Amino acid sequence: MDKHINLIKLSVGTDDVENLIDWQRLPQAQTADGLPRHVTRMWPKREAEILNGGSIYWVIKGVIQCRQRVLRLDQVIGQDGIRRCAIVLDPELHRTNQALRRPFQGWRYLKPEDSPADLPATRDAEDPLPADLSAALAEIGVL
């Protein structure tokens, strides 16, 4: 299998996975072709590895809760004339096993072996745990 790398990013102001989905459906969070995107200041140096099967893992309320496959990186020039990177995402979110993460700025690389596994599809229909309970269980290693 070819080498890939993932990204990890805080979803600031997001309460749960459904809230992230709702945000990504807004026109300002989408590309011209209707795909969700996240615009960031820094362009990943490991672009080829990200585009070789990488995903972005979303940290919501201090816990990794889901991921999306990265489809491409688009250049975006802001009104201030500064070049930025739009991380264009597959609209399908995959819920993952939950893992605690301390706050950090921007995004970070996440090795595949350090990335939480996807939850089985049968668990997608379950009601999610409250964020504080989920974080507490992840902290003691139950999730």
C-alpha positions in Angstrom: 0.0 0.0 0.0 1.2 3.5 -0.8 2.1 5.8 2.0 -0.4 8.4 3.2 -0.7 10.8 6.1 -3.8 12.2 7.8 -4.5 15.6 9.3 -6.1 16.4 12.6 -8.0 19.7 13.3 -10.1 21.2 16.0 -13.6 22.0 15.0 -13.9 25.2 17.0 -17.4 26.1 18.1 -18.9 22.8 17.1 -21.0 21.0 19.7 -21.3 17.6 18.0 -20.9 15.7 14.6 -24.4 16.8 13.5 -23.4 20.5 14.1 -20.3 20.0 11.9 -22.5 18.4 9.2 -24.9 21.4 9.3 -22.0 23.9 9.1 -20.5 22.1 6.1 -23.9 22.4 4.2 -23.7 26.2 4.3 -22.7 27.8 1.1 -19.7 29.6 2.7 -18.3 26.3 3.8 -18.4 24.8 0.3 -16.5 24.9 -2.9 -18.0 26.1 -6.2 -18.8 22.4 -7.0 -20.7 21.9 -3.7 -18.1 20.0 -1.7 -17.3 20.9 1.9 -14.1 22.6 2.5 -12.0 24.0 5.4 -9.8 27.0 4.6 -6.5 27.3 6.4 -3.6 29.7 6.3 -0.9 27.1 5.9 -0.4 24.8 2.9 0.6 21.3 3.9 4.1 20.4 2.8 3.1 16.7 2.7 0.4 17.4 0.1 1.2 14.3 -2.0 0.8 12.0 1.1 -2.4 13.6 2.2 -3.9 13.2 -1.3 -2.8 9.6 -1.4 -5.8 8.5 0.8 -5.5 10.8 3.8 -8.4 12.0 5.9 -8.9 14.9 8.3 -9.8 13.8 11.8 -12.1 16.3 13.6 -11.6 17.1 17.3 -15.0 18.2 18.7 -15.1 19.2 22.4 -11.6 17.8 23.0 -12.4 14.4 21.5 -11.7 13.0 18.0 -15.2 12.0 16.9 -15.1 11.6 13.1 -13.1 11.9 9.9 -13.5 12.9 6.3 -11.4 11.9 3.3 -9.4 14.7 1.8 -10.2 15.0 -1.9 -7.9 17.8 -3.0 -6.3 21.1 -1.9 -7.4 24.3 -3.6 -5.7 27.6 -3.6 -7.9 30.4 -2.2 -6.8 34.1 -2.3 -8.5 36.1 0.4 -9.8 39.6 0.2 -6.5 40.6 1.8 -4.6 39.1 -1.1 -3.1 36.3 1.0 -2.9 32.8 -0.5 -4.6 30.2 1.6 -5.3 26.4 1.3 -8.9 25.1 1.0 -8.9 21.5 2.2 -11.7 20.0 0.1 -13.4 17.1 1.7 -15.6 14.1 0.9 -19.1 15.0 2.1 -19.4 11.6 3.8 -18.3 11.7 7.5 -17.1 8.5 9.2 -17.6 8.3 12.9 -14.5 7.0 14.7 -13.6 5.5 18.0 -13.2 8.5 20.3 -9.8 9.7 21.5 -8.9 12.6 23.7 -6.9 15.5 22.2 -5.6 18.6 24.0 -6.2 21.9 22.3 -3.8 23.0 19.6 -3.7 25.7 16.9 -4.1 25.0 13.2 -3.9 21.5 12.0 -1.3 18.7 12.6 -0.2 15.6 10.8 -1.6 12.4 12.2 0.1 9.1 11.3 -2.3 6.3 10.2 -1.1 4.1 13.0 -2.1 6.8 15.5 -5.5 7.5 14.0 -8.6 6.1 15.7 -10.5 3.3 13.8 -13.8 4.0 12.2 -16.9 2.8 14.1 -18.8 -0.1 12.4 -21.5 1.2 10.1 -24.1 -0.4 12.4 -23.2 2.1 15.2 -23.9 5.2 13.0 -27.6 4.9 13.8 -27.0 5.0 17.6 -27.6 8.2 19.5 -24.2 9.7 20.3 -23.1 10.0 23.9 -23.2 13.5 25.5 -19.8 15.3 24.8 -18.8 15.5 28.5 -19.5 11.8 29.1 -17.7 10.8 25.9 -14.7 12.8 27.0 -14.7 11.3 30.4 -14.9 7.8 29.0 -12.1 8.5 26.5 -9.9 9.9 29.3 -10.0 6.7 31.3 -9.5 4.6 28.1 -13.0 3.1 27.8 -13.8 4.6 24.3 
